[in-house]
């Protein structure tokens, strides 16, 4: 997927997506498009994924679910 096509899909995908980006593909991991989705349930995340897949016309996808949330800390650049 080209950068322009990816940017063009932004307005047509659910607002539960905080960001999306492209990565290099590898022999054992063929996916180059990654998105972070926020949902309260696994089922809701799956529905969002289905909408995203439909919009960008990608049917071969895998969902990776977080198993642990790390404490968020503000970064201090200067003191």
DAMOQUI-V953371 format. One record per run of one state. SS is the DSSP state (H for helix, E for strand, C for the rest). FROM is the first residue (numbers start at 0). TO is the last residue. If there is no record, write none. Layout:
BEGIN
ss=[SS & SS]
from=[FROM & FROM]
to=[TO & TO]
END
This chain:
BEGIN
ss=[C & H & C & E & C & E & C & E & C & E & C & H & C]
from=[0 & 2 & 12 & 16 & 22 & 25 & 26 & 28 & 29 & 32 & 37 & 41 & 56]
to=[1 & 11 & 15 & 21 & 24 & 25 & 27 & 28 & 31 & 36 & 40 & 55 & 78]
END
